[in-house]
Amino acid sequence: MTQLLQRFLAIGALMLAGAVAAPAQDAGPDLSALARFEPARSAIRAEGEGTLIRLGLSQPVPYRLYLLDSPPRLVLDFRVVDFTGTAPDSLLGAPGIADLRWGPFRPGWSRLVAQLDGPQEVLFAEERTNDPATTDSLITGSTTLEIHLKPVSAGDFVAHTGVPHSALWDLPQPAATDPPHRRQTGEAPLLVVLDPGHGGLDPGAETEAMSEATLTLTFARELKDHLTRAGIRVLLTREEDVFVPLETRITVARVAGADLLLSLHADALAEGEATGATVYLLDDAASDAASAKLAERHDRADLLAGVDLEGHDDEVAGVLMDLARAETQPRAVRLAQVLAGSIKTEGLKMHKHPVQSADFSVLKSPDIPSILLELGFLSSAPDRTRLNDPAWRIRMADALTTAILAWARADAAEARLLRQ
Ligand SMILES: [Zn+2]
């Protein structure tokens, strides 16, 4: 079975297990066939020399699995599985699995990522639909997906890692040869890409009542309304609760030819570290330890969501892009200053250092001024109250709209001057 599985992984085939799995070609989203995760029939436990992951599902689903390195991870993609009501942590505890997360990944698909505590191989993976008349109380029910892992040497592990490629699953890649986007001159409507942070299996910061992913999407929709009414075109990097890799967020903005990108967040930091809105610029050197922690956490969430960053180095490198970068950064700095000024003028709570910098991957478009805005911090009780208040969010959306209009006017005037 191991050899067979390895061959599957090597050729990158979509694994369709069980007798009733649908062919891959017509595996479009079918929410009527939503499979539910059944925690009572699910467990992770030591088995032999390794670890057994058993997932109880209300019905069979097409799935694929593969391994990724740095850190070692097992990625399991399947047709929509509803995990509502169960925290991944509740399955942790057995040796072999260091961390677990799951949730919506792309429309119609869910993902489970198990971070392994070392290099392991998949001994077998099997999805079976049980006879309801079975007497085994542990596995009575509809479908069980079992994955047996066993530690291997680092060399053996690396030989079997990598994202299998298939047209059904692959995300579009940015074109390496796209010329830099021409800066706006005020002649066409401004195009703003709003990036609601996190989503899907990466909820971001969480409290009992709300998640950062939900909050940023809510606010992005509200801000979109404000901007649209001011005559600005708006595109969101995600319209629902799905995972979008950081690189794809940049690609969405570049493909659309955005005039600016505003990434929206409301992270959590240790008590006392952060309160109030904070405007972030890209910089290799973070303003302080908290800023560095935020940037690291966002990249780590991408990694733990099972995104393979290998071979995705700067796809848009080159002299033209270096020139674009040199022109873009001062424009981003002015945008940050105008945004912070407008939020302050509106009388909204700001961080004691309102403009900061850190190495945020989502801000790395060479030719699009990009800003990350922490609307507030979910770790701060006063911030939570404000973020939850629709009236406060309206004032924030107003302040941002005013700032973007003011920046765009000055930016366009400068562009016209430079062109002469
Ligand atoms: Zn965040």
Residues whose N, C-alpha, C, O or C-beta is under 5 A from the ligand:
A	BS01	ZN	G197 G204 H265 A266 D267
